[in-house]
Amino acid sequence: MHRCARALRTLVAGGWVAVLGAAQTAQAAEQAITRPSLVAVESISAVDTVWLMTATVLVLLMTLPGIALFYAGMVRRKNVLNTMASVVAIACLVSILWFALGYSLAFTPGNAWIGVDSRAWFAGLDFNAAKGLVAVSHLAPHVPEAAYAMFQLAFAVITAALLVGAWVERMRFGAMLIFVGLWSLLVYAPVAHWVWEPGGWLARMGALDFAGGTVVHVNAGVAGLVCAWFLRPRRGYGHEPFEPYNLALTMMGAALLWMGWFGFNAGSSLAGDSRAALALAVTHIAASAGALAWSLAEYVVRGKATLLGLCSGLVGGLVAITPAAGFVTPLSALCIGLIAGVACYWGATGLKRLLGADDSLDVFGVHGVGGIVGSLLTGVFASPQIGGVQGSVLTQAVSVLAVALFTLVATAVLLWLLDMLIGLRVDEESELQGLDLALHRERLSG
């Protein structure tokens, strides 16, 4: 009897040891894959690394010169250089802040709300050639972390640059840089962590955002709308014609956005694989459908289709397919593009009038509305055969609402504080003269 009891105790104890050992092993394994680490250089995939670096260049081209040209062509002649300078300066500022702190806040483990990493200062660039070691992210362990961090930097840069379209022709240059720097760290980085870091609360909930529907477009769209409301309309808005400087520049910028978006969406596969190829195809289909749908809506309402409408529509289609690119079929992409083209046309016309904001270049009308539509439709069209997950419209709606509310409040607080401390808007004389001369002492010749 005693032997049986001892055997039973031994068996139970051994079982608990085995269970605890397995749990500790599982915990250690989980930690190993959820912490950035150093690995042997030989374990890196050269093909995937080359593709990710190529995609990074394509996404950066979307900002410089894509967004710079797209926006500059739509503002008045006296503000073209200021618009371009704003985009260039934002790209430089956000790049430094990203490696200094933003990347660690967004893409390292911490809690459900923000990343926490002791390597925060210029994290992700570790490389020891002598020992054959290189840093990798737990999110992309097959490529150097420097490549992954650069790819995500390109997203942070373009998200901040999109905001320029909401305040063109009326915001002080220095105040704009301070605002954007704080916004990229306090608004963009947390949202990216919520959605894209596995420990983020929206990621845990199952929110789908393949390449930035909520993180980039809903985020930038809502922030742009708040900026437009806070800064108030441009002088003469609604009472005098604001002739765009050169829509040919806008068309060239739109074309660069279109080409760069292949890196945006296909690059988000993080590998040169079949999913990346499908993401590239559905991106092109949705852009084409968005352009045609906007033009058709414009023709029905106004009797003419315009170049600006085609450019805006293709961007609307691109925005809407972004969260869905790695989850949907080509036919679904066609539907998303068509719906987005019409929705974004309404967003830039009827909805814009209802909101009463001088969202100068339709950041909310195109990016905000397109991001919302695309995120919700991802829940409708996501195919488990492609992405391995089942979409949920309810989950997508919660994600959109959470990001929109957080961005609205955080952006409004930042604007209010900075306006109280340093002032945001240029004076009337500078606005009438044009920001090229007033802020930069430069102007277009000829």
VEXTI-77715 format. One record per residue (C-alpha): residue in one letter; chain; z, y, x. Coordinates in steps of 0.001 Angstrom, whole numbers, plus 524288, in hexadecimal, padded with zeros to 5 digits. Example, Ala and Ser with C-alpha at 12.3 -4.5 7.8 and 13.67 -1.06 7.14 Angstrom:
2
+---+---+-------+-------+-------+
| r | c |    up | north |  east |
+---+---+-------+-------+-------+
| A | A | 81E78 | 7EE6C | 8300C |
| S | A | 81BE4 | 7FBDC | 83566 |
+---+---+-------+-------+-------+
// end
This chain:
446
+---+---+-------+-------+-------+
| r | c |    up | north |  east |
+---+---+-------+-------+-------+
| M | A | 80000 | 80000 | 80000 |
| H | A | 803EA | 80976 | 80AD1 |
| R | A | 7F7A4 | 805EE | 81220 |
| C | A | 7EF8B | 808BD | 80607 |
| A | A | 7F689 | 815BB | 8042B |
| R | A | 7F47B | 81978 | 8124F |
| A | A | 7E640 | 8156A | 81177 |
| L | A | 7E49F | 81D5C | 80522 |
| R | A | 7EB15 | 82935 | 80B58 |
| T | A | 7E28C | 82783 | 81746 |
| L | A | 7D66E | 8265A | 80EE6 |
| V | A | 7D9F9 | 8325D | 806EF |
| A | A | 7DD83 | 83A13 | 81306 |
| G | A | 7D10B | 835BC | 8198C |
| G | A | 7C97D | 83978 | 80D77 |
| W | A | 7CF77 | 8470F | 80D69 |
| V | A | 7CCA1 | 8487E | 81BD3 |
| A | A | 7BE9C | 84474 | 8195C |
| V | A | 7BD6A | 84DB8 | 80DC9 |
| L | A | 7C399 | 858F4 | 8153C |
| G | A | 7BB4D | 855D0 | 82111 |
| A | A | 7AF11 | 855C9 | 818CC |
| A | A | 7B327 | 86287 | 81271 |
| Q | A | 7B5B3 | 868BB | 81FAA |
| T | A | 7A8BE | 863A6 | 824AE |
| A | A | 7A1D0 | 86910 | 818B1 |
| Q | A | 7A8F0 | 875FB | 81A44 |
| A | A | 7A549 | 8768A | 82894 |
| A | A | 79733 | 8735F | 8253B |
| E | A | 79725 | 87DDB | 81ACB |
| Q | A | 79CAC | 887B4 | 82458 |
| A | A | 792A2 | 8839E | 82E60 |
| I | A | 78782 | 886AD | 82542 |
| T | A | 78D52 | 89310 | 81FA5 |
| R | A | 79042 | 899EF | 82C63 |
| P | A | 78680 | 89FFE | 835BE |
| S | A | 786D4 | 89836 | 84265 |
| L | A | 78080 | 895C8 | 84F92 |
| V | A | 776EC | 88A70 | 8507F |
| A | A | 76DED | 884CA | 85AB6 |
| V | A | 76129 | 88C14 | 85C10 |
| E | A | 759F3 | 87F19 | 85A9E |
| S | A | 75EB0 | 87DDA | 84C88 |
| I | A | 75746 | 88A11 | 8485E |
| S | A | 74A7D | 8886D | 840D3 |
| A | A | 73FF9 | 8900E | 847EA |
| V | A | 736C3 | 88FD1 | 83C2E |
| D | A | 740E6 | 8950F | 832A7 |
| T | A | 74563 | 89F45 | 83C79 |
| V | A | 73792 | 8A45D | 83E61 |
| W | A | 73555 | 8A4E1 | 82FB7 |
| L | A | 7421A | 8AC11 | 82D47 |
| M | A | 73F1E | 8B61B | 837D6 |
| T | A | 73192 | 8B808 | 83208 |
| A | A | 73765 | 8B9B1 | 82477 |
| T | A | 7410B | 8C38F | 829F9 |
| V | A | 73606 | 8CBDC | 82F56 |
| L | A | 72F07 | 8CB3D | 82244 |
| V | A | 73B3C | 8CFBF | 81AFB |
| L | A | 73D81 | 8DAD0 | 8249E |
| L | A | 72F66 | 8DF17 | 82286 |
| M | A | 732C1 | 8E09C | 81427 |
| T | A | 73BC2 | 8EBCD | 817E9 |
| L | A | 7347E | 8F150 | 8239D |
| P | A | 72A59 | 8F53E | 82030 |
| G | A | 7299C | 8EF0C | 8128C |
| I | A | 73436 | 8F654 | 80B00 |
| A | A | 73218 | 9029B | 81326 |
| L | A | 723BD | 9034E | 80F22 |
| F | A | 72612 | 8FEC1 | 80133 |
| Y | A | 73012 | 90973 | 7FEB6 |
| A | A | 729C4 | 91432 | 806DA |
| G | A | 71D2F | 91375 | 7FF18 |
| M | A | 7245F | 91612 | 7F24E |
| V | A | 72C7D | 921FE | 7F60E |
| R | A | 72796 | 92FEA | 7F6FD |
| R | A | 720FD | 93444 | 80380 |
| K | A | 72C8F | 93C83 | 807E1 |
| N | A | 73593 | 930AD | 807FA |
| V | A | 72D0C | 92611 | 80DFF |
| L | A | 732D1 | 926A8 | 81BAD |
| N | A | 740C8 | 92708 | 816B3 |
| T | A | 73E37 | 91ADB | 80EA2 |
| M | A | 738AC | 913B0 | 81A61 |
| A | A | 74391 | 9187B | 82344 |
| S | A | 74DAF | 91391 | 8198C |
| V | A | 747FA | 905E3 | 8199F |
| V | A | 74717 | 9056F | 82887 |
| A | A | 754F2 | 90A82 | 82A6C |
| I | A | 75A7C | 900FC | 82066 |
| A | A | 753C8 | 8F597 | 82728 |
| C | A | 759F6 | 8F968 | 83427 |
| L | A | 76782 | 8FC23 | 82EB8 |
| V | A | 76892 | 8EFDB | 82669 |
| S | A | 763C0 | 8E797 | 831D4 |
| I | A | 76EEE | 8EC11 | 83A91 |
| L | A | 77917 | 8EAC8 | 82FD5 |
| W | A | 77406 | 8DD59 | 82C2C |
| F | A | 7768A | 8D750 | 8396C |
| A | A | 782FE | 8DF14 | 83B8B |
| L | A | 78965 | 8DAC4 | 82EDB |
| G | A | 78082 | 8D8A2 | 82309 |
| Y | A | 77B92 | 8CB2A | 826CA |
| S | A | 78950 | 8C5F1 | 828B0 |
| L | A | 78DCF | 8CB9A | 81BB0 |
| A | A | 7825C | 8C56D | 81497 |
| F | A | 77F96 | 8B86D | 81B18 |
| T | A | 78BF1 | 8B308 | 82120 |
| P | A | 79643 | 8AB2F | 819D8 |
| G | A | 7A221 | 8B255 | 81502 |
| N | A | 7A54F | 8B22E | 806AC |
| A | A | 79DEC | 8B339 | 7F9EF |
| W | A | 79C3A | 8C1DD | 7FBA1 |
| I | A | 7995F | 8C4F3 | 809CE |
| G | A | 796DA | 8BE81 | 816E9 |
| V | A | 7A13D | 8BEA9 | 82170 |
| D | A | 79DC8 | 8BB4C | 82F7C |
| S | A | 7A518 | 8BE0C | 83C03 |
| R | A | 797D7 | 8BF6B | 842C0 |
| A | A | 79455 | 8CA93 | 8398E |
| W | A | 78FD8 | 8D432 | 843EF |
| F | A | 7818D | 8D0FC | 846B1 |
| A | A | 7834E | 8C2F9 | 84226 |
| G | A | 77876 | 8B8F4 | 8425E |
| L | A | 77221 | 8BC6C | 84F52 |
| D | A | 77925 | 8B295 | 8580C |
| F | A | 77049 | 8AB8F | 861A9 |
| N | A | 773F6 | 8A4A1 | 86E40 |
| A | A | 767D3 | 8A02C | 87565 |
| A | A | 76FAB | 89A66 | 880A4 |
| K | A | 776E2 | 89110 | 877A0 |
| G | A | 76B88 | 88F57 | 86E22 |
| L | A | 7733D | 89475 | 86282 |
| V | A | 76F38 | 89D90 | 8578D |
| A | A | 77644 | 8A2AD | 84B7D |
| V | A | 771E5 | 89DCC | 83E26 |
| S | A | 775F4 | 8A173 | 83076 |
| H | A | 77B4B | 89735 | 82731 |
| L | A | 770D7 | 89BFE | 81DBF |
| A | A | 765A7 | 89914 | 82728 |
| P | A | 76A9E | 88FCE | 831D1 |
| H | A | 75CDF | 88C48 | 83635 |
| V | A | 75948 | 899F2 | 83B1E |
| P | A | 76031 | 8A365 | 84459 |
| E | A | 769DC | 8ABF4 | 83D1B |
| A | A | 7634E | 8B7E1 | 84305 |
| A | A | 756D8 | 8B472 | 83B8D |
| Y | A | 75E40 | 8B221 | 82EE7 |
| A | A | 76610 | 8BEB0 | 83072 |
| M | A | 7598B | 8C64D | 83311 |
| F | A | 75325 | 8C088 | 826FF |
| Q | A | 75E9B | 8C4A2 | 81EA2 |
| L | A | 75EC0 | 8D1F0 | 82548 |
| A | A | 750F4 | 8D445 | 8203F |
| F | A | 75613 | 8D259 | 8125D |
| A | A | 7615D | 8DBB4 | 8147C |
| V | A | 75806 | 8E5E2 | 819EC |
| I | A | 74E44 | 8E58B | 80EC8 |
| T | A | 758E8 | 8E584 | 80460 |
| A | A | 75E80 | 8F21C | 809E8 |
| A | A | 750FB | 8F807 | 80BD9 |
| L | A | 74D75 | 8F5A4 | 7FD9A |
| L | A | 75818 | 8FF44 | 7F99E |
| V | A | 7505A | 90A84 | 7FF69 |
| G | A | 74731 | 90A29 | 7F3C5 |
| A | A | 7522F | 90E3E | 7EAA0 |
| W | A | 75606 | 91AD6 | 7F19B |
| V | A | 749A9 | 91F9E | 7F867 |
| E | A | 747A6 | 92E53 | 7F955 |
| R | A | 755EA | 93222 | 7F745 |
| M | A | 75FF2 | 92B49 | 80019 |
| R | A | 76556 | 9305B | 80CF3 |
| F | A | 760F7 | 92826 | 81878 |
| G | A | 76E30 | 926A7 | 81F38 |
| A | A | 77561 | 923FB | 8128E |
| M | A | 76B18 | 919E5 | 80F14 |
| L | A | 76D6D | 91277 | 81BC2 |
| I | A | 77C30 | 91261 | 819F2 |
| F | A | 77AAE | 90D8E | 80C0A |
| V | A | 77101 | 902D7 | 80FA4 |
| G | A | 77949 | 8FE2E | 81B0C |
| L | A | 78551 | 8FCCD | 81284 |
| W | A | 77D89 | 8F6F1 | 80756 |
| S | A | 77797 | 8EC6B | 80FEE |
| L | A | 7851D | 8E80C | 8146C |
| L | A | 78CFA | 8E9EF | 807FA |
| V | A | 782FB | 8E620 | 7FDA3 |
| Y | A | 777A1 | 8DE6B | 80354 |
| A | A | 77F82 | 8D59A | 80C6F |
| P | A | 78954 | 8D127 | 80211 |
| V | A | 77E97 | 8CE43 | 7F82D |
| A | A | 77700 | 8C66B | 80246 |
| H | A | 78368 | 8BEB5 | 8050B |
| W | A | 785E6 | 8BC01 | 7F69A |
| V | A | 77853 | 8B699 | 7F451 |
| W | A | 7737F | 8B0B9 | 80124 |
| E | A | 77F74 | 8AC1E | 808A4 |
| P | A | 78398 | 89EC0 | 80349 |
| G | A | 79193 | 8A36C | 8019B |
| G | A | 78D95 | 8AF79 | 7F9D8 |
| W | A | 7925B | 8AF3B | 7EBDB |
| L | A | 784E4 | 8B094 | 7E5BC |
| A | A | 77F6C | 8A60F | 7EEAC |
| R | A | 78A70 | 89CEB | 7EA9C |
| M | A | 7876E | 89FE3 | 7DC76 |
| G | A | 77973 | 89B4D | 7DE82 |
| A | A | 77217 | 8A843 | 7DE28 |
| L | A | 76421 | 8A6AA | 7E30D |
| D | A | 75E09 | 8B12A | 7EB82 |
| F | A | 75425 | 8ABB2 | 7F4F5 |
| A | A | 7505B | 8B840 | 7FBE8 |
| G | A | 7576A | 8C3ED | 7F60C |
| G | A | 755A9 | 8C647 | 7E782 |
| T | A | 763CD | 8CA77 | 7E5E5 |
| V | A | 767A4 | 8CD01 | 7F40B |
| V | A | 75C25 | 8D5F8 | 7F6D8 |
| H | A | 755A6 | 8DAA0 | 7EA6A |
| V | A | 7602F | 8DB4F | 7DFF6 |
| N | A | 7692E | 8E0CC | 7EA67 |
| A | A | 75FAA | 8EB44 | 7EEFF |
| G | A | 75AA8 | 8EE25 | 7E14C |
| V | A | 76807 | 8F0D8 | 7DB77 |
| A | A | 76C64 | 8F88D | 7E767 |
| G | A | 75FF3 | 9009A | 7E6B2 |
| L | A | 7624D | 903A1 | 7D862 |
| V | A | 7702F | 90825 | 7DB49 |
| C | A | 76B22 | 910C6 | 7E64D |
| A | A | 760DB | 916CC | 7DD67 |
| W | A | 76B10 | 919A8 | 7D2FE |
| F | A | 774DC | 91F1E | 7DCA6 |
| L | A | 76B66 | 927FC | 7E403 |
| R | A | 76555 | 92D1F | 7D775 |
| P | A | 756C2 | 92F90 | 7D57B |
| R | A | 74E33 | 936D1 | 7DF13 |
| R | A | 74C24 | 94513 | 7DBD8 |
| G | A | 7409A | 94615 | 7D2AE |
| Y | A | 74130 | 937BE | 7CED8 |
| G | A | 73B1E | 93602 | 7C165 |
| H | A | 735FE | 943FA | 7C12B |
| E | A | 72BEC | 9443A | 7CC05 |
| P | A | 72284 | 93A2D | 7D189 |
| F | A | 72736 | 932FF | 7DDB6 |
| E | A | 71A49 | 92F06 | 7E3CC |
| P | A | 71B32 | 92365 | 7ED28 |
| Y | A | 716BB | 92689 | 7FADA |
| N | A | 70D6F | 91B2D | 7FD25 |
| L | A | 70CB3 | 90ED9 | 7F4F5 |
| A | A | 7043E | 9089A | 7FF75 |
| L | A | 7108C | 90815 | 807E2 |
| T | A | 717BF | 901EC | 7FC84 |
| M | A | 70D45 | 8F794 | 7FB3B |
| M | A | 70E13 | 8F46F | 809C7 |
| G | A | 71CCC | 8F38E | 808B7 |
| A | A | 71B9F | 8EA87 | 7FCF5 |
| A | A | 7123D | 8E1C5 | 8046D |
| L | A | 71BE7 | 8E0CC | 80FB5 |
| L | A | 726B6 | 8DD99 | 80618 |
| W | A | 71E4D | 8D2EB | 80038 |
| M | A | 71B3F | 8CCBA | 80D56 |
| G | A | 72917 | 8CE61 | 81255 |
| W | A | 72EA3 | 8C82D | 80610 |
| F | A | 72965 | 8BB17 | 80AB8 |
| G | A | 73374 | 8BBEA | 81592 |
| F | A | 73D89 | 8C09F | 80BCB |
| N | A | 73C12 | 8B4F1 | 802B9 |
| A | A | 735F9 | 8AA08 | 80AC5 |
| G | A | 73EEA | 8AD69 | 8161F |
| S | A | 74AC0 | 8AB38 | 80D82 |
| S | A | 7481D | 89CAE | 80E50 |
| L | A | 74CD4 | 89E51 | 81C70 |
| A | A | 74312 | 893E1 | 8208E |
| G | A | 7347C | 8921D | 821EC |
| D | A | 73430 | 88804 | 81717 |
| S | A | 72E48 | 884BD | 809E3 |
| R | A | 737E4 | 88D51 | 80293 |
| A | A | 733EC | 89900 | 80ACB |
| A | A | 7259E | 89646 | 807E6 |
| L | A | 72839 | 895AA | 7F949 |
| A | A | 7305F | 8A217 | 7F9E8 |
| L | A | 724F6 | 8A8EF | 8007A |
| A | A | 71B90 | 8A46E | 7F5DF |
| V | A | 72419 | 8A822 | 7EA4A |
| T | A | 726C7 | 8B565 | 7F087 |
| H | A | 7184B | 8B86F | 7F0E1 |
| I | A | 7161C | 8B3AD | 7E2FF |
| A | A | 72143 | 8BBD6 | 7DD76 |
| A | A | 71CD9 | 8C818 | 7E4A0 |
| S | A | 70F10 | 8C6BD | 7DF59 |
| A | A | 713F0 | 8C44A | 7D18E |
| G | A | 71D47 | 8CFD6 | 7D239 |
| A | A | 71287 | 8D932 | 7D659 |
| L | A | 7096E | 8D4E1 | 7CB72 |
| A | A | 7142B | 8D501 | 7C11E |
| W | A | 71881 | 8E2DB | 7C4B0 |
| S | A | 70A61 | 8E799 | 7C46D |
| L | A | 707FB | 8E152 | 7B73F |
| A | A | 71443 | 8E78B | 7B19B |
| E | A | 71036 | 8F493 | 7B765 |
| Y | A | 702A4 | 8F35D | 7B197 |
| V | A | 707F0 | 8EFF8 | 7A423 |
| V | A | 7118E | 8FB57 | 7A426 |
| R | A | 709DA | 905D4 | 7AB64 |
| G | A | 6FBCF | 90155 | 7AAE0 |
| K | A | 6FA3A | 90094 | 7B9B8 |
| A | A | 6FE46 | 8F7A8 | 7C4BC |
| T | A | 70265 | 8FE66 | 7D14B |
| L | A | 70396 | 8FB27 | 7DFAF |
| L | A | 711EC | 8FEE6 | 7DF47 |
| G | A | 713B2 | 8F5A0 | 7D3D0 |
| L | A | 70D67 | 8EA5C | 7DB22 |
| C | A | 71606 | 8ECE3 | 7E700 |
| S | A | 7224E | 8EE23 | 7DED1 |
| G | A | 71F02 | 8E1F8 | 7D706 |
| L | A | 71CED | 8D970 | 7E2D6 |
| V | A | 729F5 | 8DE03 | 7E850 |
| G | A | 73049 | 8DADD | 7DB31 |
| G | A | 72A99 | 8CD2D | 7DBB3 |
| L | A | 72F53 | 8CB66 | 7E99E |
| V | A | 73CF7 | 8CFFE | 7E616 |
| A | A | 73DF9 | 8C6BC | 7DA82 |
| I | A | 73966 | 8BAA1 | 7E1D0 |
| T | A | 742D4 | 8BD25 | 7ED0D |
| P | A | 74ED4 | 8B62C | 7E760 |
| A | A | 7465B | 8AB22 | 7E21E |
| A | A | 73CE2 | 8A8DC | 7ED5B |
| G | A | 7432D | 89C62 | 7F24F |
| F | A | 745F9 | 896BD | 7E4EE |
| V | A | 739D2 | 89806 | 7DC5F |
| T | A | 72C12 | 892B9 | 7DA74 |
| P | A | 71FAC | 89AF1 | 7DB8F |
| L | A | 71E42 | 89B4F | 7CCBB |
| S | A | 72C1A | 8A051 | 7CB62 |
| A | A | 72920 | 8AA9B | 7D5B5 |
| L | A | 71D93 | 8AF26 | 7CD90 |
| C | A | 72668 | 8B0CA | 7C1B3 |
| I | A | 730AD | 8B7FD | 7C9A7 |
| G | A | 7268C | 8C147 | 7CF47 |
| L | A | 72085 | 8C45E | 7C206 |
| I | A | 72DAE | 8C6EC | 7BBA2 |
| A | A | 7324A | 8CF17 | 7C71C |
| G | A | 7260C | 8D775 | 7C74E |
| V | A | 72817 | 8DBAA | 7B936 |
| A | A | 736D8 | 8DCF5 | 7BA95 |
| C | A | 735E4 | 8E55B | 7C6CD |
| Y | A | 72B9C | 8EE09 | 7C06C |
| W | A | 73542 | 8F094 | 7B573 |
| G | A | 7401A | 8F265 | 7BF5F |
| A | A | 73884 | 8FD10 | 7C660 |
| T | A | 73476 | 903FA | 7B9D3 |
| G | A | 73BE2 | 901C6 | 7AD14 |
| L | A | 748C2 | 8FD31 | 7B2E9 |
| K | A | 7485E | 90805 | 7BD05 |
| R | A | 74782 | 9122C | 7B239 |
| L | A | 752A3 | 90BB6 | 7AAD1 |
| L | A | 75B64 | 90BC7 | 7B6CD |
| G | A | 75860 | 91A03 | 7B9A4 |
| A | A | 75922 | 91872 | 7C868 |
| D | A | 74F9F | 91E0A | 7D247 |
| D | A | 74E14 | 910F7 | 7D916 |
| S | A | 7430D | 9173D | 7E08A |
| L | A | 73B77 | 90B4C | 7E51F |
| D | A | 7407B | 90191 | 7DAF7 |
| V | A | 74A01 | 8F9EA | 7E33E |
| F | A | 75125 | 8F537 | 7D721 |
| G | A | 74506 | 8F48B | 7CE7F |
| V | A | 73E14 | 8EB3E | 7D7D0 |
| H | A | 74839 | 8E504 | 7E0AA |
| G | A | 753C9 | 8E536 | 7D75E |
| V | A | 74C58 | 8E0C0 | 7CB62 |
| G | A | 743FF | 8D737 | 7D327 |
| G | A | 7500A | 8D188 | 7D9AF |
| I | A | 756FC | 8CFB9 | 7CCB4 |
| V | A | 74B1D | 8C985 | 7C640 |
| G | A | 74882 | 8C09C | 7D1D5 |
| S | A | 7569B | 8BC5C | 7D319 |
| L | A | 757A0 | 8B8D1 | 7C4BE |
| L | A | 74A83 | 8B1E8 | 7C4A7 |
| T | A | 74ED4 | 8A9FD | 7D06C |
| G | A | 758CB | 8A3F5 | 7C755 |
| V | A | 74DDA | 8A0C7 | 7BDC8 |
| F | A | 74382 | 89B84 | 7C70D |
| A | A | 74B0E | 89587 | 7D27D |
| S | A | 7461F | 887AC | 7D4A3 |
| P | A | 74F79 | 87D59 | 7DA1C |
| Q | A | 743AE | 8765E | 7DFE2 |
| I | A | 74104 | 8821C | 7E8A2 |
| G | A | 74E25 | 88820 | 7EBCF |
| G | A | 7570D | 87CBA | 7E8CD |
| V | A | 75F0E | 884E5 | 7DF53 |
| Q | A | 75F2C | 8877E | 7D0C7 |
| G | A | 75E33 | 895B0 | 7CC88 |
| S | A | 767A3 | 89C0F | 7C2F7 |
| V | A | 7645B | 8A8BD | 7BC19 |
| L | A | 772D0 | 8AB16 | 7B973 |
| T | A | 7766D | 8A9A5 | 7C7C8 |
| Q | A | 76B2F | 8B27A | 7CBB5 |
| A | A | 76F75 | 8BCA1 | 7C1B2 |
| V | A | 77D64 | 8BC7F | 7C6E3 |
| S | A | 77830 | 8BE42 | 7D4A8 |
| V | A | 76F9C | 8C9BA | 7D0CF |
| L | A | 77A6E | 8D03B | 7C910 |
| A | A | 7848E | 8CE70 | 7D3D7 |
| V | A | 77BBF | 8D41F | 7DE59 |
| A | A | 77748 | 8DF4A | 7D598 |
| L | A | 78521 | 8E343 | 7D1CA |
| F | A | 78A6F | 8E262 | 7DFA1 |
| T | A | 77EFA | 8EA17 | 7E52B |
| L | A | 77FD6 | 8F460 | 7DA91 |
| V | A | 78E4A | 8F6FD | 7DCA8 |
| A | A | 78E4A | 8F5F4 | 7EB80 |
| T | A | 78248 | 8FE9A | 7ECF4 |
| A | A | 787C3 | 908E2 | 7E3AF |
| V | A | 794AF | 9094E | 7EB18 |
| L | A | 78DC1 | 90AB7 | 7F82E |
| L | A | 7851C | 915AD | 7F31E |
| W | A | 79096 | 91CD6 | 7ED13 |
| L | A | 798C4 | 91C27 | 7F96F |
| L | A | 78DC4 | 92081 | 80256 |
| D | A | 789C6 | 92B80 | 7F941 |
| M | A | 797D2 | 93052 | 7F935 |
| L | A | 798FA | 92F80 | 807FF |
| I | A | 78BB7 | 933BD | 80D3D |
| G | A | 78264 | 9363F | 801DD |
| L | A | 77654 | 92E30 | 7FF05 |
| R | A | 76BC7 | 936E8 | 7F974 |
| V | A | 763C4 | 94105 | 800BB |
| D | A | 76483 | 94F20 | 7FC7E |
| E | A | 75A82 | 95502 | 7F348 |
| E | A | 75320 | 95C3E | 7FDEC |
| S | A | 75159 | 94FE7 | 80601 |
| E | A | 74CCD | 94831 | 7FA32 |
| L | A | 742B8 | 95274 | 7F68F |
| Q | A | 73E05 | 953BA | 80490 |
| G | A | 73D14 | 9451C | 8064B |
| L | A | 745B0 | 93C31 | 80E60 |
| D | A | 73BAA | 93A61 | 81931 |
| L | A | 73D7D | 9485D | 81DC7 |
| A | A | 74B3C | 94AAF | 818EC |
| L | A | 75164 | 93E9C | 81F0F |
| H | A | 74832 | 93A98 | 82A0C |
| R | A | 74049 | 946C4 | 82DA2 |
| E | A | 733F1 | 93ED3 | 82C47 |
| R | A | 728A3 | 93EC3 | 822D3 |
| L | A | 71BB3 | 9380F | 820A6 |
| S | A | 7105B | 93F25 | 82701 |
| G | A | 703AA | 94251 | 82060 |
+---+---+-------+-------+-------+
// end
